[in-house]
Structure formats: structure tokens, C-alpha cells
């Protein structure tokens, strides 16, 4: 990839990241102050047949939430939590791809080269089951997995506060699976999208 192509690639990724940040910041403003997160989730799509180096995402001050392997229809993707205070440094790393190292290779190539697209994550991107994503209008029990690295506060306290405010049913207890906390809430997909803010 020549420098001009790298510039276009880098610019498209930065634009996607900035758009996701702006959309997320707007959603945060619509959220009660006590429940406002310190970041947002993005979906990073890989170029077909060019896997993402997932450990580089974690090493960039971001938190890898999950990833989906490439399929016949879709390339690999990764769901990543981006703290608002890490956006500038992540943007700098992406922009550095347009510059060469002393050895003449693109800077940050391992992190950036195989990224095809960045956009704000939506509920469907978080779906991990084999069956099709359910209708957003259907009320059902959802299994929510919380990563303690993402939030300094107890996610169950936040979930209970949101559930009480929105009159959702929530299971009486949560379980610990490895580092993750798993809880259940009854809501429609449309209602649940509020948690992504």
C-alpha cells in the first residue's frame, strides 16, 4: 500500500472513530449523570482474509470486548471499548500509519493495516449466539456479560438503577464466569440499546 493509499485508509478509519465518538457523546448527554460511562463501544471490521491483531487493540489502551471470526459472508470483527480519554492516542496511532519507520515500513502497521472500518457498536454487534438476532420489538430475557475492566463502578448497581428507572424485570442474582459478571434482564431489544450509551 503506497503512502497515498495509506492516507486514504487512515483518514477513513479516523473519520469512523470520530463519528462514533460524537454519536456516543450525544447519547451520554441523554443519560443520567450518575450512570454516564467514561467511553463507548466500537466495531472494528477487518479486511477480508486479513485478520486483526487483537492483542494490539488491548495494548492500545482499549478493551477488547469480543470478536467474531471471519465467515463466508462476513469478515472478522472486534468489539472494542474506547475510553473517551483514549480517543486522541488511538487517533494518533491510526494517523501514524501514513508515516514510515526508519526501516521504511509503515508505522503502526500491525495495529492499523488490516482494519477496514470503524463505527459505533450497536446491539446486534454484541450478539454472540448461533441463532439469528431476535426482533428488536420482542420482549425477552437477555443474558448480559459485564467486563469489570470497562467500568470502575459495579455494573450490577448500574444495571439495577437503569432497570428500575425503565421498569425492566431483572434476575435476582448474577453469576461470575471467569472475570465476567453475567446478569439477566427482560426487555425489548429497542429498550436494551439504551445500555450501549
C-alpha positions as CSV (number, residue, x, y, z in Angstrom):
1,X,0.0,0.0,0.0
2,X,1.6,3.3,-1.1
3,X,1.6,6.4,1.1
4,X,-1.4,7.9,-0.7
5,X,-3.5,4.8,-0.2
6,X,-2.4,4.7,3.4
7,X,-3.5,8.3,3.9
8,X,-7.0,7.5,2.5
9,X,-7.2,4.3,4.6
10,X,-6.1,6.2,7.8
11,X,-8.5,9.1,7.1
12,X,-11.5,6.8,6.7
13,X,-10.7,5.0,10.0
14,X,-10.2,8.2,11.9
15,X,-13.5,9.6,10.5
16,X,-15.3,6.5,11.6
17,X,-13.8,6.7,15.1
18,X,-14.6,10.4,15.4
19,X,-18.2,9.9,14.2
20,X,-18.6,7.0,16.8
21,X,-17.2,9.3,19.5
22,X,-19.6,12.1,18.6
23,X,-22.7,9.8,18.4
24,X,-21.7,8.3,21.8
25,X,-21.1,11.7,23.4
26,X,-24.6,12.7,22.4
27,X,-26.1,9.5,23.9
28,X,-24.1,10.1,27.1
29,X,-25.7,13.6,27.4
30,X,-29.1,11.9,27.3
31,X,-28.1,9.6,30.2
32,X,-28.5,10.4,33.9
33,X,-25.2,11.9,35.3
34,X,-24.7,9.0,37.8
35,X,-25.0,6.4,35.0
36,X,-22.8,8.1,32.4
37,X,-20.0,5.9,31.1
38,X,-16.4,7.0,30.5
39,X,-16.2,5.6,27.0
40,X,-18.1,3.9,24.2
41,X,-18.1,0.7,22.1
42,X,-16.9,0.5,18.5
43,X,-17.0,-2.3,16.0
44,X,-13.8,-2.7,14.0
45,X,-14.2,-4.7,10.8
46,X,-11.2,-6.4,9.3
47,X,-10.3,-6.5,5.6
48,X,-11.4,-9.9,4.2
49,X,-8.7,-12.6,4.7
50,X,-6.6,-10.1,6.8
51,X,-7.2,-10.8,10.5
52,X,-6.9,-8.2,13.1
53,X,-4.2,-8.5,15.7
54,X,-6.5,-8.4,18.7
55,X,-3.7,-8.1,21.2
56,X,-2.6,-4.8,19.6
57,X,-6.1,-3.4,20.4
58,X,-5.8,-4.3,24.0
59,X,-2.3,-2.9,24.1
60,X,-3.5,0.5,22.7
61,X,-5.3,1.3,26.0
62,X,-8.6,-0.1,24.7
63,X,-10.5,-3.1,26.0
64,X,-11.3,-5.9,23.6
65,X,-14.9,-6.9,24.5
66,X,-15.4,-9.7,22.0
67,X,-14.6,-10.8,18.4
68,X,-16.3,-12.8,15.7
69,X,-14.2,-14.9,13.3
70,X,-14.5,-14.5,9.5
71,X,-17.4,-16.4,7.9
72,X,-18.4,-17.0,4.3
73,X,-20.5,-13.8,4.4
74,X,-18.6,-11.5,6.9
75,X,-15.0,-10.6,7.6
76,X,-13.6,-10.9,11.1
77,X,-14.6,-8.1,13.5
78,X,-13.8,-7.0,17.0
79,X,-15.9,-5.1,19.6
80,X,-13.8,-2.7,21.5
81,X,-14.4,-0.4,24.4
82,X,-12.7,3.0,23.8
83,X,-12.4,5.3,26.9
84,X,-13.1,8.9,25.9
85,X,-9.7,9.9,27.2
86,X,-8.0,7.3,24.8
87,X,-9.6,8.6,21.6
88,X,-6.8,11.1,20.9
89,X,-4.0,8.5,21.4
90,X,-5.9,5.9,19.3
91,X,-6.4,8.5,16.6
92,X,-2.6,9.3,16.7
93,X,-1.8,5.6,16.2
94,X,-4.1,5.3,13.2
95,X,-2.7,8.5,11.7
96,X,0.9,7.3,12.2
97,X,0.2,4.6,9.6
98,X,0.8,7.3,6.9
99,X,4.4,7.7,8.1
100,X,7.3,5.3,7.7
101,X,9.7,3.9,10.2
102,X,13.4,4.3,9.8
103,X,13.4,1.0,8.1
104,X,10.9,2.2,5.5
105,X,7.9,0.3,6.7
106,X,4.5,1.9,7.7
107,X,4.3,2.9,11.3
108,X,1.6,1.1,13.4
109,X,1.0,-1.4,10.5
110,X,0.3,-4.3,12.9
111,X,-2.5,-2.3,14.5
112,X,-3.9,-0.5,11.5
113,X,-3.2,-2.2,8.2
114,X,-5.9,-4.9,8.4
115,X,-8.7,-2.6,9.8
116,X,-11.3,-2.0,7.1
117,X,-13.9,0.1,9.0
118,X,-14.7,1.6,12.5
119,X,-18.1,2.5,13.6
120,X,-20.1,2.8,16.8
121,X,-21.3,-0.6,18.0
122,X,-25.0,-1.4,18.0
123,X,-26.8,-4.1,19.9
124,X,-26.7,-6.6,17.0
125,X,-22.9,-6.4,17.0
126,X,-22.8,-7.7,20.6
127,X,-24.9,-10.8,19.8
128,X,-22.9,-14.0,20.4
129,X,-25.4,-16.7,19.8
130,X,-25.6,-19.1,16.8
131,X,-29.3,-18.4,16.1
132,X,-30.4,-15.2,14.3
133,X,-30.6,-12.0,16.2
134,X,-34.2,-11.6,17.6
135,X,-36.6,-8.9,16.6
136,X,-35.9,-5.6,18.4
137,X,-39.6,-5.3,19.3
138,X,-39.8,-8.7,21.1
139,X,-39.6,-8.6,24.9
140,X,-37.3,-11.5,26.0
141,X,-34.7,-12.3,28.6
142,X,-31.3,-11.2,27.6
143,X,-28.0,-12.5,29.1
144,X,-25.7,-9.6,29.7
145,X,-21.9,-10.2,30.2
146,X,-20.1,-7.4,32.0
147,X,-16.3,-6.8,31.9
148,X,-15.0,-5.2,35.1
149,X,-12.2,-3.6,33.2
150,X,-14.6,-1.3,31.4
151,X,-16.3,0.3,34.3
152,X,-14.8,1.4,37.7
153,X,-18.3,1.1,39.2
154,X,-20.2,-2.1,40.0
155,X,-22.1,-2.9,36.7
156,X,-24.9,-4.6,38.7
157,X,-25.6,-1.4,40.6
158,X,-25.8,0.5,37.3
159,X,-27.9,-2.2,35.6
160,X,-30.4,-2.3,38.6
161,X,-30.6,1.5,38.5
162,X,-31.4,1.5,34.8
163,X,-33.8,-1.4,35.1
164,X,-35.7,0.3,38.0
165,X,-35.8,3.6,36.1
166,X,-37.1,1.9,32.9
167,X,-39.3,-0.7,34.7
168,X,-37.5,-3.7,33.3
169,X,-37.5,-7.1,35.1
170,X,-34.1,-8.2,36.2
171,X,-32.9,-11.5,37.7
172,X,-32.4,-11.6,41.4
173,X,-28.8,-12.7,41.2
174,X,-25.8,-12.6,38.8
175,X,-23.1,-15.2,38.3
176,X,-19.4,-14.9,37.9
177,X,-17.8,-16.6,34.9
178,X,-14.1,-16.1,35.0
179,X,-13.5,-12.3,35.2
180,X,-17.0,-11.6,33.7
181,X,-20.2,-11.0,35.6
182,X,-23.4,-12.4,33.9
183,X,-26.9,-11.0,34.6
184,X,-30.3,-11.4,33.0
185,X,-32.8,-8.7,32.2
186,X,-36.2,-8.8,30.4
187,X,-36.6,-6.0,27.9
188,X,-37.1,-5.5,24.2
189,X,-34.0,-5.0,22.0
190,X,-35.1,-1.4,21.4
191,X,-35.1,-0.8,25.1
192,X,-31.8,-2.6,25.7
193,X,-30.0,-0.4,23.2
194,X,-30.1,2.3,25.9
195,X,-27.4,0.3,27.8
196,X,-25.0,0.9,24.9
197,X,-24.9,4.5,25.8
